[in-house]
Amino acid sequence: AFGFDLSPLLARAEELAHLAQQVVADRAVFRKAKEDLTICRRDVRKLISAALDEGLRGDWLAIEDVYIKLVARLPRTPSVADVTDILDEMELLKQEIVNRLESLSETEFTSTNDVQIEQHIQNSKSESPHEFEPRSEKEQGATPSATGRRISEPLKTFPLGIVLKACPQISDFGPGGGVTSWRDLMSAAVVVRSMLGISPSAYQDACEIMGPENAAVAVACILERANLINSAGGYMRDLTRRADRG
């Protein structure tokens, strides 16, 4: 009636609908890639800062330089391809850092164990065997904690599957980017402990009082709620004190 013929649009209605859906899908992919890159950048920055702050062995300044150059390569208005390319390289850098930290933590763990075993042997040679026996029936079965107080029963350890379901983020820091055993979880916890700013002494106290498995679970939980916790180190020490009180 007004000189407009909409029949060509009607004929291509299905095609145009598919194009519109593709635009929406592309935007979702772009948004997800940008979010993943932001999270990965944050994790890499925290890991490098933790390594530098704690004076860990390694050329961390060179790794930091690689990180800075990666960030600088991102254009002001990046495309999906730009973001995904940088994300791939950033994830590789993160995995390299995690591998280095795990290697350092295993070396430290082994040397610490050697010292503790040697000390235990020396103490065993010099002390009377009767000094380790309970002095009354009331003390039979009591488990001394690291601070001398006694906990009535050990802390319950939840199944690993439940822990990983509740705290999925910890898996990113496991060997090879995954956690399939308690050993993997404890290895990931050592890496995350540094990233969150929990001191080695605070984590060691937690391992002694809670047990290494539960200490690793606590780190996984803190990581999951890191945005709600002002001081991860203080929070860890508070949990350890509570565990020590039973």
Residue pairs with C-beta under 8 A, 6 or more apart in sequence:
9 16
26 80
29 80
30 80
30 83
33 80
33 83
33 84
33 87
34 83
36 87
37 83
37 86
37 87
37 90
40 87
40 90
40 91
40 94
41 71
41 90
43 94
43 172
43 195
44 67
44 90
44 93
44 94
44 97
45 67
46 195
46 196
47 94
47 97
47 98
47 101
47 191
47 194
47 195
48 60
48 63
48 64
48 67
48 97
50 194
50 195
50 197
51 58
51 60
51 97
51 101
51 194
52 60
52 61
52 64
54 194
54 200
56 101
56 104
56 194
57 104
58 100
58 104
63 93
63 96
63 97
66 93
67 90
67 93
70 86
70 89
70 90
70 93
71 86
73 86
74 82
74 83
74 86
75 82
78 86
95 177
98 173
98 191
99 175
101 190
101 191
101 194
102 175
102 187
102 190
102 191
105 187
105 190
105 191
106 187
134 140
134 142
142 150
143 150
143 151
143 153
143 154
144 150
145 151
145 208
145 209
145 244
146 205
146 208
146 209
146 244
147 209
147 244
149 244
149 245
151 243
151 244
151 246
152 246
154 211
155 210
155 211
155 214
155 243
157 211
157 213
157 214
157 217
158 217
160 179
160 181
160 182
160 185
163 185
163 217
163 220
164 170
164 171
164 179
164 185
166 221
166 224
167 217
167 220
167 221
167 223
167 224
168 224
169 220
169 223
169 224
170 179
170 185
170 188
170 189
170 192
170 219
170 220
170 223
170 224
171 177
171 178
171 179
171 188
173 188
173 191
173 192
173 195
174 180
174 184
174 185
174 187
174 188
175 184
175 187
175 188
178 184
179 185
179 188
182 213
182 216
185 213
185 216
185 217
185 220
186 212
186 213
186 216
188 216
188 220
189 203
189 215
189 216
189 219
189 220
190 203
192 219
192 220
192 223
193 200
193 203
193 219
196 219
196 222
196 223
196 226
196 232
196 233
197 231
197 232
197 233
198 219
198 222
198 232
198 233
198 236
199 233
202 233
202 236
202 237
202 240
203 215
203 219
203 236
205 237
205 240
206 214
206 215
206 218
206 236
206 239
206 240
206 243
207 215
209 240
209 243
209 244
210 218
210 239
210 240
210 243
214 243
218 236
218 239
219 236
222 229
222 232
222 235
222 236
226 232
229 235
